[in-house]
Amino acid sequence: MTEAVPDCELISLKTYSSNEWMAFSRHKYRLVFIQERTGFIYFEAILRNLNYLRRDFQLNLVVVLQKRVYNARKDEFLWEDVKRIDASREVAKTEAEIRVSQGYGTDKPNGYWRYGKFRYVAELEGKMIGDREFFVQDEAIFNDPDQPPFTIGPLEIWEGPEEFSPTTCVPIEQIGQSSDIRFLHFRLPIRHLQKNDLIAGVRYLLENDQGDRKIDYEKVTIVKGDCELDFFYGTASNGTWQPENYWLKIFLNEQLLCEQPLILPPNSPPQT
C-alpha cells in the first residue's frame, strides 16, 4: 500500500514576539526573548503548496509548544508539552505559499514566560515536519546594576578558507583586492563578568553604504568567562565579495555591542 502524497511541505518555522515589526511588514524574528519584555511568543510556519492551481484542500496542522525540563527519575532532560495549538485551515489552490501564525502567552509582558529553553514543533497529519528551538532569558542576568555585564576586545576580521585557523587565514588588511577574498571570519573577544552564564541571541548585520544587507544572521550563544563571538561568510571560490564600503554591527540580546566599518580593497584592472 503506497503512502498518500502530502498536500504541502514545510519551508520554514520561525519565532517572533508580539508587536515587533521590521521594514516591509516583516516580523522581527528571533531566537532569544527577554522575559520581562515578552507577552506572546508567536510561531510563523510557511509551507509550500504542492497542489498549487490544482485543488483546494484542508490543512491539518498542529503546532506543539514544549519546554525543556529535567526528569529526576530518569536523570535526563526531556521535552514536556505545554500547549497543543490547532493551526488547521482551508487552503485555496491559488495559494502558492501557506502562512500560518499563532502564539502563546499573555497580553502583559512578564506574565507567562520564564527563563528556560522552549520549542515549537510542527505536526502535519500527525507527523513531525520541523521544529524551532528558542530561549527565554532573565533580563536581571543581563542588566546587573552592581556589575557591568562584560568587556569586549578589538574586532578581528580574517580572510581564508571555511575552517578558521591563524595559520591558514590572514588579517583582512593583508588582502590586496576584493576578488581574492573567499571567506571572511569575524571574531570578537568577550569577557563575561557576571557569575551567571548568559544565553544570548547574537545578531550579525553587515550593510553597505546604500543600506543593502549583505549579512543578517542570528545564532544562540552561551556567554561565560572568556570566550569569543565568531561567524564567517563567503564561498570556497573567489568572487563573493566586491570592493564596497560596509558597516558591521553586532547585537547581543538586541543591544548594540560593536559597530565597525569594513572597507574592502578595489580590484586590479584586467590586464590587456
N, C-alpha and C positions, 0 to 999 in steps of 0.2 A: 504494500500500500504506500503510495507516494504522499509526501507531506504537502500540505496546502501552500501555495505560493503566497508570501506575505504581501499585504497591500502597500506597505511603506517600510522604510529603513531609517535608522537614526543618523542624522548628520552631526548634531552637537547637542550637548546638555550643559548649560551654564547657570550660574547663580548671580543674583544681584539683590540689593537691599531696596527698601521702599523709597519711592520718590527720588531716585537718583537717576539723572539723565545726562548724557553727553550730547555732543553736536549731532545733527541729522537724526534726531529721535532715537538714538541708540542708548541702550541701557549701559550703566557703569558696572560691568561685570567684575567680579572679584572672587578671591579665594579665602580671604581673612576678613572677618567682620568684628567691629568693636562692640562689645556687649552693651556699654552704656549709651550707644548711639543707634542701636538696632531695634526696630519694631518687628517688621516682617522680613523674612528672607525668602525670596522667590526663586523658583527654577524656571528656565526657559528651554523647552525642548523644540528642536527643529528637525523635522523628518522629511524625507524625500518621498513624494507621491509616486509609487510605481504603477498606478492606474491613471496617470495624468491624461486627460482628454478621452479616457475610455469609459469610466463609470464612477458614480458616487459610491461611497461605502461608509460603514460605521467604524470609527477608530476606537478600539478597545485598549485604552492606555491607562495604567495605574502608576503613579509615582509615589514611592515609599520614602518617607523621611526616617533615617536611622541615626542613632547615636552610638559612639564607641564607648563601651562600658567594660569594667573589669569584673570577671566572674571568679569569685574567690574559690568556689567549689572546684572549678576546672583549672584554676590558676592561669587564666589567659584572658586576653581582651577579645570581646565579641561585639558584633553589631546587633543592636536592640531596636526593634521597630518602635517608632514614636507615633507616626501617623501615616495612614494609607489614604492618598489623595486620588480620587477618581477624576481623571482628566479626559475621559472619553467624550467624543463628539462626532457629529456628522461631518464628513469631508466631501466637498464638491469636487467633481472631476476637473474643474478649472483651476484648482489649487496645485501649483507645481511644488510648492513647499508648504508644509503644515507646521504652524507655530502654535504651541500650547504653553501657557504660563499661568501658574498659580503659586501660592505661598503659604507660609505658616508662621504664626507669631501673634503679636498683639499690636494695636494701634499706637500704644505708648512705648517709646524706647525703654529698654532695660526691664521689660515686663516678663518675657518668657525666656529669652536666650541667655545661657550661662556658658562659662568657659568650657571648652571641650572640642572634640572632633566629631563632625557630622557628615552625612552624605545623603544625597537624593539618588534613588535607584529607580530607573525607568523599566517598567514591565509591559511588554506588548503581547496581548493574548496569553498572559500568564508567564511569559518567558522574559528573563532579564536581557535587556538590549544595551544597557550602558549605565554608568553612574558618574556622579560628580561629588568629590570629597571637598569639604571646606571646614574652616576653623572659626571658632568664636573666641576672641581674645579679651581678657580683662584689661580695661584701659589703665587701671591702677598700676599694673605691672609696667606699663609703658611710660606713665607720667607720675613718677615718684617725686614729689616736691622737694624732698630732702636730699635727693641724689640725682645727678644727670644720668640719663639712660646709657650713653655710650660716647666714645670718642672715635673719630674716623681718621684714617691716614690718607695720603695722596692717592688719587685715582691713577691706576696704571692701565695703559692701552697697548696691547701687543698684537703683532701680526704673525700668522703662522698656520700650521695645519689644524685640523679639527681638535685634536688632543693637545691640550696645553702642556708645554714644558719650556723652562728657561733655556734649554739647550737647543730647541728646535724653533723657538719663536724669537722675534726681535722687537724692541720698542718701536712704536709707530713712527717716532722721529727719524728712524734709520731707513724708512721706506722712501725710495726715490720718486715713484709715481703711483697713482691710484690703481692703474691697471695691473700692478704687481700684487695687489692685496688679495688674499684668499679669505681666511677667517680673521676677524678682529675679536680679540679677547679683552673683556673689560673686567678689571679686578680692583675691588675697593676693600682695603683692610679695615676692620672694625673691632673695637674692644667694648664688650658689653659690661657695664659697671655694676649692674644690679644683681642681686642674688638669684632671682627667679629667671629661668630661661624665657626668652621671648619668641613666641610663634608669630612670624611676621609675613605679611604679603609684600614682597619686594617687586616693584614695578620698574621696568627699564623703558624709557621713552627717548627715542632719537628722532629729531626733526631737522629738516633743512631750513634755510633762511626763509623759504616760502611757506613754512608751516606744514609741509608734506611729511608724513610719518614714514620713516624707514623701518623703525622697530617700535612695537608697543607690546611688551611681553611681561607677564607676571608669573611668579612662582612662589611657593611657600618655602620659607627658610626658618630653621630654628637657630636663633642668635644666642650664643652663650660664650662667655670668656673671650679669648682672642680667636677671631675667625675671619673669613673673607667672603664678601659678596661677589659673585662672579657669574658671568654669562658670556656667550660668544655668538657670533652671527657671520654668515658668509657661505661660501661654497669651496669645494676642494680645488676648483679651477679658478683662474683669474677672470675678472670681468664683472663681478658683483658690485664693486664699489666704483663710484665716479668721483671726479675732482669737484667736490662740493663742500660748503661750509655747513656743519651740523651743530646742534646743541644736544648734549646728552643730559638727561635728568633721571635721577634715581630716587624713587619714593619708597619709604618704609612705613607700612600701615597708613598710607595716604599723606604722610608728612614728607616734604621735600628734604632729602638727605644730602644730595650732591647735585651740583649743576656745573657743567664744564663744556667749553667749546671743543669741537673736533673739526679741524681743518685738514682736509685730505689734499695731498700734493697734486699739481697738474700732471697730465701725461705728456711724454715727449712727442713732438710732431713726428709723423711717419717719415721714414727715410725714403728718399727717391733714388 
